[in-house]
């Protein structure tokens, strides 16, 4: 796990072994503690940002570079 600082100076721990593929680079799981007990969010490896948004279907989009992960659950009813 690598410790990184957010824009407001919060220390967050990025797991290099947990992540999902994005359109421009992987999104890695980030935690508030090195013990991985409290999930912080996602880290965009394309632009090295924590500024991401996730919707109810599991889509992740980086608000800085537009890196995008498709929905984890999808069927025609979701469109």
Secondary structure, DSSP 8 states (H G I E B T S, - for coil): -EEEE-TT--EEEEEEEEEE--SSS-EEEEESSTTS-SEEEEEETTTTB--EEE-TT--EEETTT--EE--SS--GGG-
